[in-house]
Amino acid sequence: MPSLLAYHIYNGMVCGMAVMTYRKTFALDKETSRRLKTLSSAWNISQAEVVRRAVGQAAKSPSLQFKNPAQILKELHDHGQGLTLEVANSYLSEVTRDREAWRNS
């Protein structure tokens, strides 16, 4: 008869739980923390398991690959979807006025 302390490791799991090799510490904003707790409760799993599943899912999705911001801007302009010079100048003027008003307040 096997000992009660005996366990089996299979595919990175011990008795159905992931084997923890690394510890990470990171900060979350209030809304992300709330979402993490909500998912953990709804799925009846630990917050760490929610993060593991989300990271695993994100890694499988090519649509979540981030492009270089300069490349995105170039693509927008190449397809005529960027700001016109008139709209851009109007925006910059508004920002300049707002910053000056803020500095003088």
Gaussian input, Z-matrix of N, CA and C with variables (Angstrom, degrees):
# hf/3-21g

backbone

0 1
 N
 C     1     B1
 C     2     B2     1     A1
 N     3     B3     2     A2     1     D1
 C     4     B4     3     A3     2     D2
 C     5     B5     4     A4     3     D3
 N     6     B6     5     A5     4     D4
 C     7     B7     6     A6     5     D5
 C     8     B8     7     A7     6     D6
 N     9     B9     8     A8     7     D7
 C    10    B10     9     A9     8     D8
 C    11    B11    10    A10     9     D9
 N    12    B12    11    A11    10    D10
 C    13    B13    12    A12    11    D11
 C    14    B14    13    A13    12    D12
 N    15    B15    14    A14    13    D13
 C    16    B16    15    A15    14    D14
 C    17    B17    16    A16    15    D15
 N    18    B18    17    A17    16    D16
 C    19    B19    18    A18    17    D17
 C    20    B20    19    A19    18    D18
 N    21    B21    20    A20    19    D19
 C    22    B22    21    A21    20    D20
 C    23    B23    22    A22    21    D21
 N    24    B24    23    A23    22    D22
 C    25    B25    24    A24    23    D23
 C    26    B26    25    A25    24    D24
 N    27    B27    26    A26    25    D25
 C    28    B28    27    A27    26    D26
 C    29    B29    28    A28    27    D27
 N    30    B30    29    A29    28    D28
 C    31    B31    30    A30    29    D29
 C    32    B32    31    A31    30    D30
 N    33    B33    32    A32    31    D31
 C    34    B34    33    A33    32    D32
 C    35    B35    34    A34    33    D33
 N    36    B36    35    A35    34    D34
 C    37    B37    36    A36    35    D35
 C    38    B38    37    A37    36    D36
 N    39    B39    38    A38    37    D37
 C    40    B40    39    A39    38    D38
 C    41    B41    40    A40    39    D39
 N    42    B42    41    A41    40    D40
 C    43    B43    42    A42    41    D41
 C    44    B44    43    A43    42    D42
 N    45    B45    44    A44    43    D43
 C    46    B46    45    A45    44    D44
 C    47    B47    46    A46    45    D45
 N    48    B48    47    A47    46    D46
 C    49    B49    48    A48    47    D47
 C    50    B50    49    A49    48    D48
 N    51    B51    50    A50    49    D49
 C    52    B52    51    A51    50    D50
 C    53    B53    52    A52    51    D51
 N    54    B54    53    A53    52    D52
 C    55    B55    54    A54    53    D53
 C    56    B56    55    A55    54    D54
 N    57    B57    56    A56    55    D55
 C    58    B58    57    A57    56    D56
 C    59    B59    58    A58    57    D57
 N    60    B60    59    A59    58    D58
 C    61    B61    60    A60    59    D59
 C    62    B62    61    A61    60    D60
 N    63    B63    62    A62    61    D61
 C    64    B64    63    A63    62    D62
 C    65    B65    64    A64    63    D63
 N    66    B66    65    A65    64    D64
 C    67    B67    66    A66    65    D65
 C    68    B68    67    A67    66    D66
 N    69    B69    68    A68    67    D67
 C    70    B70    69    A69    68    D68
 C    71    B71    70    A70    69    D69
 N    72    B72    71    A71    70    D70
 C    73    B73    72    A72    71    D71
 C    74    B74    73    A73    72    D72
 N    75    B75    74    A74    73    D73
 C    76    B76    75    A75    74    D74
 C    77    B77    76    A76    75    D75
 N    78    B78    77    A77    76    D76
 C    79    B79    78    A78    77    D77
 C    80    B80    79    A79    78    D78
 N    81    B81    80    A80    79    D79
 C    82    B82    81    A81    80    D80
 C    83    B83    82    A82    81    D81
 N    84    B84    83    A83    82    D82
 C    85    B85    84    A84    83    D83
 C    86    B86    85    A85    84    D84
 N    87    B87    86    A86    85    D85
 C    88    B88    87    A87    86    D86
 C    89    B89    88    A88    87    D87
 N    90    B90    89    A89    88    D88
 C    91    B91    90    A90    89    D89
 C    92    B92    91    A91    90    D90
 N    93    B93    92    A92    91    D91
 C    94    B94    93    A93    92    D92
 C    95    B95    94    A94    93    D93
 N    96    B96    95    A95    94    D94
 C    97    B97    96    A96    95    D95
 C    98    B98    97    A97    96    D96
 N    99    B99    98    A98    97    D97
 C   100   B100    99    A99    98    D98
 C   101   B101   100   A100    99    D99
 N   102   B102   101   A101   100   D100
 C   103   B103   102   A102   101   D101
 C   104   B104   103   A103   102   D102
 N   105   B105   104   A104   103   D103
 C   106   B106   105   A105   104   D104
 C   107   B107   106   A106   105   D105
 N   108   B108   107   A107   106   D106
 C   109   B109   108   A108   107   D107
 C   110   B110   109   A109   108   D108
 N   111   B111   110   A110   109   D109
 C   112   B112   111   A111   110   D110
 C   113   B113   112   A112   111   D111
 N   114   B114   113   A113   112   D112
 C   115   B115   114   A114   113   D113
 C   116   B116   115   A115   114   D114
 N   117   B117   116   A116   115   D115
 C   118   B118   117   A117   116   D116
 C   119   B119   118   A118   117   D117
 N   120   B120   119   A119   118   D118
 C   121   B121   120   A120   119   D119
 C   122   B122   121   A121   120   D120
 N   123   B123   122   A122   121   D121
 C   124   B124   123   A123   122   D122
 C   125   B125   124   A124   123   D123
 N   126   B126   125   A125   124   D124
 C   127   B127   126   A126   125   D125
 C   128   B128   127   A127   126   D126
 N   129   B129   128   A128   127   D127
 C   130   B130   129   A129   128   D128
 C   131   B131   130   A130   129   D129
 N   132   B132   131   A131   130   D130
 C   133   B133   132   A132   131   D131
 C   134   B134   133   A133   132   D132
 N   135   B135   134   A134   133   D133
 C   136   B136   135   A135   134   D134
 C   137   B137   136   A136   135   D135
 N   138   B138   137   A137   136   D136
 C   139   B139   138   A138   137   D137
 C   140   B140   139   A139   138   D138
 N   141   B141   140   A140   139   D139
 C   142   B142   141   A141   140   D140
 C   143   B143   142   A142   141   D141
 N   144   B144   143   A143   142   D142
 C   145   B145   144   A144   143   D143
 C   146   B146   145   A145   144   D144
 N   147   B147   146   A146   145   D145
 C   148   B148   147   A147   146   D146
 C   149   B149   148   A148   147   D147
 N   150   B150   149   A149   148   D148
 C   151   B151   150   A150   149   D149
 C   152   B152   151   A151   150   D150
 N   153   B153   152   A152   151   D151
 C   154   B154   153   A153   152   D152
 C   155   B155   154   A154   153   D153
 N   156   B156   155   A155   154   D154
 C   157   B157   156   A156   155   D155
 C   158   B158   157   A157   156   D156
 N   159   B159   158   A158   157   D157
 C   160   B160   159   A159   158   D158
 C   161   B161   160   A160   159   D159
 N   162   B162   161   A161   160   D160
 C   163   B163   162   A162   161   D161
 C   164   B164   163   A163   162   D162
 N   165   B165   164   A164   163   D163
 C   166   B166   165   A165   164   D164
 C   167   B167   166   A166   165   D165
 N   168   B168   167   A167   166   D166
 C   169   B169   168   A168   167   D167
 C   170   B170   169   A169   168   D168
 N   171   B171   170   A170   169   D169
 C   172   B172   171   A171   170   D170
 C   173   B173   172   A172   171   D171
 N   174   B174   173   A173   172   D172
 C   175   B175   174   A174   173   D173
 C   176   B176   175   A175   174   D174
 N   177   B177   176   A176   175   D175
 C   178   B178   177   A177   176   D176
 C   179   B179   178   A178   177   D177
 N   180   B180   179   A179   178   D178
 C   181   B181   180   A180   179   D179
 C   182   B182   181   A181   180   D180
 N   183   B183   182   A182   181   D181
 C   184   B184   183   A183   182   D182
 C   185   B185   184   A184   183   D183
 N   186   B186   185   A185   184   D184
 C   187   B187   186   A186   185   D185
 C   188   B188   187   A187   186   D186
 N   189   B189   188   A188   187   D187
 C   190   B190   189   A189   188   D188
 C   191   B191   190   A190   189   D189
 N   192   B192   191   A191   190   D190
 C   193   B193   192   A192   191   D191
 C   194   B194   193   A193   192   D192
 N   195   B195   194   A194   193   D193
 C   196   B196   195   A195   194   D194
 C   197   B197   196   A196   195   D195
 N   198   B198   197   A197   196   D196
 C   199   B199   198   A198   197   D197
 C   200   B200   199   A199   198   D198
 N   201   B201   200   A200   199   D199
 C   202   B202   201   A201   200   D200
 C   203   B203   202   A202   201   D201
 N   204   B204   203   A203   202   D202
 C   205   B205   204   A204   203   D203
 C   206   B206   205   A205   204   D204
 N   207   B207   206   A206   205   D205
 C   208   B208   207   A207   206   D206
 C   209   B209   208   A208   207   D207
 N   210   B210   209   A209   208   D208
 C   211   B211   210   A210   209   D209
 C   212   B212   211   A211   210   D210
 N   213   B213   212   A212   211   D211
 C   214   B214   213   A213   212   D212
 C   215   B215   214   A214   213   D213
 N   216   B216   215   A215   214   D214
 C   217   B217   216   A216   215   D215
 C   218   B218   217   A217   216   D216
 N   219   B219   218   A218   217   D217
 C   220   B220   219   A219   218   D218
 C   221   B221   220   A220   219   D219
 N   222   B222   221   A221   220   D220
 C   223   B223   222   A222   221   D221
 C   224   B224   223   A223   222   D222
 N   225   B225   224   A224   223   D223
 C   226   B226   225   A225   224   D224
 C   227   B227   226   A226   225   D225
 N   228   B228   227   A227   226   D226
 C   229   B229   228   A228   227   D227
 C   230   B230   229   A229   228   D228
 N   231   B231   230   A230   229   D229
 C   232   B232   231   A231   230   D230
 C   233   B233   232   A232   231   D231
 N   234   B234   233   A233   232   D232
 C   235   B235   234   A234   233   D233
 C   236   B236   235   A235   234   D234
 N   237   B237   236   A236   235   D235
 C   238   B238   237   A237   236   D236
 C   239   B239   238   A238   237   D237
 N   240   B240   239   A239   238   D238
 C   241   B241   240   A240   239   D239
 C   242   B242   241   A241   240   D240
 N   243   B243   242   A242   241   D241
 C   244   B244   243   A243   242   D242
 C   245   B245   244   A244   243   D243
 N   246   B246   245   A245   244   D244
 C   247   B247   246   A246   245   D245
 C   248   B248   247   A247   246   D246
 N   249   B249   248   A248   247   D247
 C   250   B250   249   A249   248   D248
 C   251   B251   250   A250   249   D249
 N   252   B252   251   A251   250   D250
 C   253   B253   252   A252   251   D251
 C   254   B254   253   A253   252   D252
 N   255   B255   254   A254   253   D253
 C   256   B256   255   A255   254   D254
 C   257   B257   256   A256   255   D255
 N   258   B258   257   A257   256   D256
 C   259   B259   258   A258   257   D257
 C   260   B260   259   A259   258   D258
 N   261   B261   260   A260   259   D259
 C   262   B262   261   A261   260   D260
 C   263   B263   262   A262   261   D261
 N   264   B264   263   A263   262   D262
 C   265   B265   264   A264   263   D263
 C   266   B266   265   A265   264   D264
 N   267   B267   266   A266   265   D265
 C   268   B268   267   A267   266   D266
 C   269   B269   268   A268   267   D267
 N   270   B270   269   A269   268   D268
 C   271   B271   270   A270   269   D269
 C   272   B272   271   A271   270   D270
 N   273   B273   272   A272   271   D271
 C   274   B274   273   A273   272   D272
 C   275   B275   274   A274   273   D273
 N   276   B276   275   A275   274   D274
 C   277   B277   276   A276   275   D275
 C   278   B278   277   A277   276   D276
 N   279   B279   278   A278   277   D277
 C   280   B280   279   A279   278   D278
 C   281   B281   280   A280   279   D279
 N   282   B282   281   A281   280   D280
 C   283   B283   282   A282   281   D281
 C   284   B284   283   A283   282   D282
 N   285   B285   284   A284   283   D283
 C   286   B286   285   A285   284   D284
 C   287   B287   286   A286   285   D285
 N   288   B288   287   A287   286   D286
 C   289   B289   288   A288   287   D287
 C   290   B290   289   A289   288   D288
 N   291   B291   290   A290   289   D289
 C   292   B292   291   A291   290   D290
 C   293   B293   292   A292   291   D291
 N   294   B294   293   A293   292   D292
 C   295   B295   294   A294   293   D293
 C   296   B296   295   A295   294   D294
 N   297   B297   296   A296   295   D295
 C   298   B298   297   A297   296   D296
 C   299   B299   298   A298   297   D297
 N   300   B300   299   A299   298   D298
 C   301   B301   300   A300   299   D299
 C   302   B302   301   A301   300   D300
 N   303   B303   302   A302   301   D301
 C   304   B304   303   A303   302   D302
 C   305   B305   304   A304   303   D303
 N   306   B306   305   A305   304   D304
 C   307   B307   306   A306   305   D305
 C   308   B308   307   A307   306   D306
 N   309   B309   308   A308   307   D307
 C   310   B310   309   A309   308   D308
 C   311   B311   310   A310   309   D309
 N   312   B312   311   A311   310   D310
 C   313   B313   312   A312   311   D311
 C   314   B314   313   A313   312   D312

   B1=1.4506
   B2=1.5410
   B3=1.3524
   B4=1.4607
   B5=1.5269
   B6=1.3084
   B7=1.4692
   B8=1.5261
   B9=1.3238
   B10=1.4598
   B11=1.5225
   B12=1.3366
   B13=1.4589
   B14=1.5241
   B15=1.3229
   B16=1.4627
   B17=1.5233
   B18=1.3385
   B19=1.4566
   B20=1.5171
   B21=1.2989
   B22=1.4543
   B23=1.5253
   B24=1.3196
   B25=1.4622
   B26=1.5203
   B27=1.3224
   B28=1.4528
   B29=1.5247
   B30=1.3218
   B31=1.4659
   B32=1.5368
   B33=1.3338
   B34=1.4603
   B35=1.5130
   B36=1.3175
   B37=1.4560
   B38=1.5284
   B39=1.3200
   B40=1.4623
   B41=1.5161
   B42=1.3201
   B43=1.4669
   B44=1.5313
   B45=1.3272
   B46=1.4614
   B47=1.5107
   B48=1.3320
   B49=1.4613
   B50=1.5244
   B51=1.3383
   B52=1.4531
   B53=1.5230
   B54=1.3286
   B55=1.4542
   B56=1.5216
   B57=1.3235
   B58=1.4631
   B59=1.5202
   B60=1.3207
   B61=1.4494
   B62=1.5171
   B63=1.3266
   B64=1.4594
   B65=1.5253
   B66=1.3079
   B67=1.4657
   B68=1.5119
   B69=1.3162
   B70=1.4630
   B71=1.5170
   B72=1.3108
   B73=1.4530
   B74=1.5150
   B75=1.3304
   B76=1.4649
   B77=1.5139
   B78=1.3233
   B79=1.4672
   B80=1.5231
   B81=1.3247
   B82=1.4599
   B83=1.5185
   B84=1.3245
   B85=1.4593
   B86=1.5323
   B87=1.3116
   B88=1.4685
   B89=1.5319
   B90=1.3361
   B91=1.4693
   B92=1.5322
   B93=1.3283
   B94=1.4672
   B95=1.5237
   B96=1.3310
   B97=1.4565
   B98=1.5278
   B99=1.3296
   B100=1.4679
   B101=1.5237
   B102=1.3400
   B103=1.4748
   B104=1.5221
   B105=1.3323
   B106=1.4615
   B107=1.5275
   B108=1.3209
   B109=1.4716
   B110=1.5234
   B111=1.3362
   B112=1.4666
   B113=1.5247
   B114=1.3338
   B115=1.4665
   B116=1.5232
   B117=1.3172
   B118=1.4589
   B119=1.5293
   B120=1.3184
   B121=1.4631
   B122=1.5273
   B123=1.3226
   B124=1.4618
   B125=1.5314
   B126=1.3224
   B127=1.4563
   B128=1.5274
   B129=1.3430
   B130=1.4594
   B131=1.5303
   B132=1.3401
   B133=1.4669
   B134=1.5277
   B135=1.3118
   B136=1.4640
   B137=1.5331
   B138=1.3272
   B139=1.4658
   B140=1.5240
   B141=1.3229
   B142=1.4683
   B143=1.5271
   B144=1.3395
   B145=1.4693
   B146=1.5210
   B147=1.3336
   B148=1.4686
   B149=1.5252
   B150=1.3326
   B151=1.4731
   B152=1.5250
   B153=1.3483
   B154=1.4664
   B155=1.5215
   B156=1.3397
   B157=1.4684
   B158=1.5295
   B159=1.3310
   B160=1.4735
   B161=1.5227
   B162=1.3295
   B163=1.4646
   B164=1.5228
   B165=1.3193
   B166=1.4698
   B167=1.5179
   B168=1.3249
   B169=1.4681
   B170=1.5332
   B171=1.3243
   B172=1.4652
   B173=1.5273
   B174=1.3138
   B175=1.4589
   B176=1.5278
   B177=1.3284
   B178=1.4699
   B179=1.5229
   B180=1.3232
   B181=1.4596
   B182=1.5233
   B183=1.3387
   B184=1.4679
   B185=1.5313
   B186=1.3288
   B187=1.4643
   B188=1.5196
   B189=1.3365
   B190=1.4583
   B191=1.5258
   B192=1.3221
   B193=1.4583
   B194=1.5205
   B195=1.3233
   B196=1.4515
   B197=1.5165
   B198=1.3318
   B199=1.4561
   B200=1.5188
   B201=1.2911
   B202=1.4474
   B203=1.5262
   B204=1.3439
   B205=1.4701
   B206=1.5304
   B207=1.3249
   B208=1.4679
   B209=1.5258
   B210=1.3313
   B211=1.4635
   B212=1.5258
   B213=1.3290
   B214=1.4679
   B215=1.5225
   B216=1.3354
   B217=1.4652
   B218=1.5201
   B219=1.3344
   B220=1.4641
   B221=1.5288
   B222=1.3302
   B223=1.4649
   B224=1.5303
   B225=1.3309
   B226=1.4690
   B227=1.5157
   B228=1.3216
   B229=1.4649
   B230=1.5309
   B231=1.3239
   B232=1.4690
   B233=1.5253
   B234=1.3330
   B235=1.4648
   B236=1.5237
   B237=1.3250
   B238=1.4554
   B239=1.5128
   B240=1.3232
   B241=1.4588
   B242=1.5226
   B243=1.3223
   B244=1.4579
   B245=1.5186
   B246=1.3226
   B247=1.4561
   B248=1.5205
   B249=1.3207
   B250=1.4643
   B251=1.5183
   B252=1.3209
   B253=1.4574
   B254=1.5246
   B255=1.3157
   B256=1.4703
   B257=1.5357
   B258=1.3192
   B259=1.4639
   B260=1.5262
   B261=1.3220
   B262=1.4646
   B263=1.5247
   B264=1.3304
   B265=1.4653
   B266=1.5218
   B267=1.3141
   B268=1.4614
   B269=1.5276
   B270=1.3103
   B271=1.4641
   B272=1.5269
   B273=1.3244
   B274=1.4651
   B275=1.5243
   B276=1.3306
   B277=1.4659
   B278=1.5249
   B279=1.3095
   B280=1.4612
   B281=1.5282
   B282=1.3282
   B283=1.4634
   B284=1.5261
   B285=1.3346
   B286=1.4645
   B287=1.5238
   B288=1.3231
   B289=1.4780
   B290=1.5267
   B291=1.3316
   B292=1.4619
   B293=1.5308
   B294=1.3248
   B295=1.4645
   B296=1.5293
   B297=1.3033
   B298=1.4666
   B299=1.5230
   B300=1.3219
   B301=1.4714
   B302=1.5215
   B303=1.3156
   B304=1.4659
   B305=1.5277
   B306=1.3478
   B307=1.4790
   B308=1.5217
   B309=1.3181
   B310=1.4653
   B311=1.5219
   B312=1.3144
   B313=1.4663
   B314=1.5113
   A1=108.74
   A2=118.15
   A3=119.74
   A4=111.60
   A5=114.19
   A6=121.13
   A7=110.31
   A8=116.72
   A9=120.71
   A10=111.48
   A11=116.85
   A12=120.77
   A13=112.27
   A14=116.15
   A15=119.01
   A16=109.28
   A17=116.23
   A18=120.60
   A19=108.95
   A20=116.12
   A21=121.06
   A22=109.04
   A23=115.51
   A24=120.55
   A25=107.01
   A26=116.04
   A27=121.60
   A28=108.65
   A29=117.00
   A30=122.51
   A31=111.84
   A32=115.62
   A33=119.73
   A34=114.17
   A35=117.65
   A36=120.83
   A37=109.29
   A38=115.95
   A39=122.45
   A40=106.02
   A41=116.62
   A42=121.62
   A43=111.28
   A44=117.38
   A45=121.28
   A46=114.96
   A47=118.42
   A48=121.04
   A49=109.11
   A50=116.63
   A51=121.14
   A52=110.59
   A53=115.70
   A54=121.12
   A55=107.76
   A56=116.63
   A57=120.81
   A58=109.72
   A59=116.27
   A60=121.40
   A61=111.43
   A62=117.31
   A63=122.02
   A64=110.15
   A65=115.92
   A66=121.86
   A67=107.22
   A68=116.90
   A69=123.11
   A70=108.88
   A71=115.80
   A72=121.73
   A73=107.63
   A74=116.13
   A75=120.22
   A76=109.14
   A77=114.95
   A78=120.93
   A79=109.34
   A80=116.22
   A81=122.10
   A82=109.28
   A83=115.43
   A84=118.62
   A85=108.19
   A86=116.11
   A87=121.75
   A88=111.89
   A89=117.43
   A90=121.03
   A91=111.63
   A92=117.42
   A93=120.42
   A94=110.65
   A95=116.33
   A96=120.52
   A97=110.76
   A98=116.89
   A99=120.98
   A100=110.65
   A101=116.15
   A102=120.25
   A103=111.23
   A104=115.99
   A105=120.59
   A106=110.82
   A107=116.73
   A108=121.06
   A109=111.06
   A110=116.90
   A111=121.15
   A112=110.52
   A113=117.04
   A114=120.33
   A115=111.17
   A116=116.31
   A117=120.84
   A118=110.86
   A119=115.32
   A120=120.42
   A121=111.47
   A122=116.76
   A123=121.23
   A124=111.75
   A125=116.76
   A126=120.73
   A127=112.21
   A128=116.97
   A129=122.46
   A130=111.96
   A131=115.16
   A132=122.18
   A133=108.01
   A134=115.97
   A135=119.90
   A136=110.50
   A137=114.80
   A138=119.37
   A139=110.15
   A140=117.09
   A141=120.52
   A142=110.58
   A143=116.75
   A144=119.78
   A145=110.80
   A146=118.17
   A147=121.01
   A148=109.06
   A149=116.60
   A150=120.66
   A151=109.98
   A152=117.87
   A153=120.50
   A154=111.49
   A155=116.57
   A156=120.06
   A157=111.46
   A158=116.48
   A159=120.06
   A160=110.72
   A161=117.16
   A162=120.98
   A163=109.81
   A164=116.93
   A165=120.36
   A166=112.00
   A167=116.71
   A168=121.13
   A169=110.53
   A170=116.64
   A171=120.59
   A172=110.88
   A173=117.00
   A174=121.19
   A175=111.84
   A176=117.25
   A177=121.53
   A178=112.55
   A179=118.16
   A180=122.06
   A181=111.93
   A182=117.49
   A183=119.35
   A184=112.33
   A185=117.95
   A186=120.37
   A187=111.34
   A188=117.58
   A189=120.61
   A190=112.25
   A191=116.98
   A192=120.43
   A193=108.01
   A194=117.24
   A195=121.11
   A196=110.72
   A197=115.17
   A198=121.10
   A199=109.40
   A200=114.83
   A201=121.84
   A202=108.12
   A203=119.57
   A204=121.40
   A205=113.42
   A206=117.13
   A207=119.77
   A208=110.33
   A209=117.31
   A210=121.48
   A211=110.83
   A212=116.99
   A213=121.08
   A214=109.90
   A215=116.68
   A216=120.93
   A217=110.81
   A218=116.74
   A219=120.55
   A220=110.63
   A221=117.12
   A222=121.05
   A223=111.11
   A224=117.34
   A225=120.39
   A226=110.89
   A227=115.80
   A228=119.63
   A229=111.48
   A230=117.09
   A231=120.88
   A232=111.89
   A233=116.68
   A234=120.89
   A235=112.29
   A236=117.16
   A237=121.14
   A238=114.07
   A239=117.66
   A240=120.80
   A241=112.52
   A242=117.42
   A243=120.29
   A244=110.25
   A245=116.10
   A246=120.99
   A247=110.36
   A248=115.18
   A249=118.51
   A250=107.51
   A251=116.74
   A252=120.82
   A253=110.67
   A254=116.86
   A255=121.29
   A256=111.14
   A257=117.09
   A258=121.02
   A259=110.27
   A260=117.35
   A261=121.16
   A262=110.72
   A263=117.37
   A264=120.81
   A265=111.42
   A266=116.93
   A267=121.05
   A268=110.14
   A269=116.56
   A270=121.42
   A271=110.57
   A272=116.74
   A273=120.57
   A274=111.53
   A275=117.24
   A276=120.77
   A277=110.41
   A278=116.73
   A279=121.03
   A280=111.05
   A281=116.71
   A282=120.98
   A283=110.17
   A284=116.97
   A285=120.60
   A286=110.81
   A287=117.05
   A288=121.27
   A289=110.81
   A290=116.67
   A291=120.71
   A292=111.49
   A293=117.18
   A294=120.37
   A295=111.08
   A296=116.13
   A297=119.59
   A298=110.25
   A299=117.30
   A300=121.13
   A301=110.45
   A302=116.81
   A303=121.11
   A304=110.69
   A305=116.11
   A306=120.02
   A307=111.26
   A308=117.38
   A309=121.96
   A310=112.96
   A311=117.28
   A312=119.18
   A313=112.30
   D1=129.50
   D2=-177.80
   D3=-70.70
   D4=150.34
   D5=178.80
   D6=-64.09
   D7=150.95
   D8=176.55
   D9=-64.87
   D10=-22.65
   D11=-179.62
   D12=-86.30
   D13=-6.92
   D14=179.97
   D15=-67.61
   D16=142.99
   D17=177.33
   D18=-143.04
   D19=163.46
   D20=-179.08
   D21=-122.30
   D22=136.24
   D23=175.55
   D24=-104.78
   D25=125.63
   D26=179.03
   D27=-142.06
   D28=123.00
   D29=175.79
   D30=53.05
   D31=44.36
   D32=177.85
   D33=74.46
   D34=14.07
   D35=-177.36
   D36=-120.74
   D37=144.91
   D38=172.45
   D39=-118.71
   D40=114.33
   D41=179.37
   D42=50.82
   D43=40.70
   D44=176.21
   D45=85.71
   D46=-0.57
   D47=179.31
   D48=-113.99
   D49=144.43
   D50=-179.89
   D51=-64.30
   D52=143.17
   D53=175.90
   D54=-80.85
   D55=122.28
   D56=-177.57
   D57=-86.65
   D58=120.07
   D59=179.97
   D60=-110.81
   D61=-34.15
   D62=-175.33
   D63=-124.55
   D64=145.16
   D65=173.18
   D66=-114.23
   D67=136.78
   D68=179.37
   D69=-127.72
   D70=145.27
   D71=175.46
   D72=-123.84
   D73=130.80
   D74=178.19
   D75=-149.96
   D76=159.30
   D77=-178.44
   D78=-101.20
   D79=143.02
   D80=178.19
   D81=-124.43
   D82=147.95
   D83=173.24
   D84=-73.42
   D85=166.73
   D86=-173.53
   D87=-58.65
   D88=-44.32
   D89=-177.65
   D90=-65.94
   D91=-42.33
   D92=178.74
   D93=-64.76
   D94=-40.11
   D95=177.18
   D96=-61.96
   D97=-42.23
   D98=178.42
   D99=-62.51
   D100=-43.86
   D101=179.54
   D102=-62.99
   D103=-41.57
   D104=179.40
   D105=-60.75
   D106=-45.17
   D107=179.24
   D108=-65.61
   D109=-39.45
   D110=179.62
   D111=-63.66
   D112=-46.07
   D113=179.07
   D114=-64.35
   D115=-42.35
   D116=179.22
   D117=-57.97
   D118=-44.66
   D119=-179.90
   D120=-68.81
   D121=-45.52
   D122=-177.39
   D123=-64.78
   D124=-37.56
   D125=-178.04
   D126=-91.16
   D127=-5.50
   D128=-179.41
   D129=56.54
   D130=45.47
   D131=177.22
   D132=-134.91
   D133=169.04
   D134=179.85
   D135=-72.23
   D136=160.22
   D137=176.38
   D138=-63.05
   D139=-35.75
   D140=177.87
   D141=-62.02
   D142=-39.38
   D143=179.07
   D144=-67.84
   D145=-35.32
   D146=175.24
   D147=-59.85
   D148=-45.64
   D149=179.96
   D150=-63.59
   D151=-45.16
   D152=179.01
   D153=-57.69
   D154=-45.22
   D155=-179.14
   D156=-65.97
   D157=-41.62
   D158=-179.90
   D159=-64.29
   D160=-42.70
   D161=179.32
   D162=-65.77
   D163=-42.58
   D164=177.95
   D165=-60.95
   D166=-43.21
   D167=179.78
   D168=-66.56
   D169=-42.81
   D170=-179.40
   D171=-63.78
   D172=-37.41
   D173=-179.16
   D174=-66.05
   D175=-26.56
   D176=-179.57
   D177=-83.06
   D178=-16.87
   D179=-171.55
   D180=-97.72
   D181=108.68
   D182=178.98
   D183=-66.37
   D184=-21.05
   D185=-179.73
   D186=-69.74
   D187=-15.27
   D188=179.84
   D189=-92.87
   D190=5.16
   D191=176.22
   D192=-70.01
   D193=130.46
   D194=-177.21
   D195=-91.25
   D196=136.61
   D197=177.31
   D198=-93.24
   D199=160.25
   D200=174.30
   D201=-64.24
   D202=129.90
   D203=-178.82
   D204=-55.76
   D205=-36.48
   D206=178.67
   D207=-64.84
   D208=-37.83
   D209=178.57
   D210=-66.89
   D211=-40.33
   D212=178.06
   D213=-61.78
   D214=-44.95
   D215=179.35
   D216=-61.62
   D217=-42.74
   D218=178.87
   D219=-61.74
   D220=-43.16
   D221=178.74
   D222=-62.62
   D223=-40.24
   D224=176.89
   D225=-59.91
   D226=-48.14
   D227=-179.33
   D228=-65.60
   D229=-39.33
   D230=179.82
   D231=-62.23
   D232=-27.94
   D233=-179.07
   D234=-102.67
   D235=14.72
   D236=176.87
   D237=67.96
   D238=24.63
   D239=-176.79
   D240=-106.57
   D241=5.89
   D242=178.81
   D243=-83.64
   D244=179.91
   D245=177.47
   D246=-74.65
   D247=145.90
   D248=172.11
   D249=-73.76
   D250=159.76
   D251=179.95
   D252=-58.63
   D253=-39.47
   D254=-179.32
   D255=-63.41
   D256=-46.21
   D257=-179.66
   D258=-66.54
   D259=-41.45
   D260=179.60
   D261=-62.58
   D262=-45.28
   D263=179.56
   D264=-64.48
   D265=-38.65
   D266=178.12
   D267=-63.08
   D268=-43.17
   D269=178.76
   D270=-62.70
   D271=-47.37
   D272=-179.23
   D273=-62.04
   D274=-37.87
   D275=177.33
   D276=-64.18
   D277=-42.84
   D278=179.36
   D279=-62.86
   D280=-43.42
   D281=179.29
   D282=-63.68
   D283=-41.98
   D284=179.13
   D285=-61.74
   D286=-44.18
   D287=178.46
   D288=-62.88
   D289=-44.12
   D290=-179.39
   D291=-63.62
   D292=-40.37
   D293=179.91
   D294=-67.21
   D295=-40.34
   D296=178.83
   D297=-65.62
   D298=-41.32
   D299=178.13
   D300=-63.36
   D301=-39.00
   D302=179.06
   D303=-65.91
   D304=-43.43
   D305=-179.81
   D306=-63.87
   D307=-34.04
   D308=-176.43
   D309=-86.77
   D310=-3.84
   D311=-177.69
   D312=-87.42

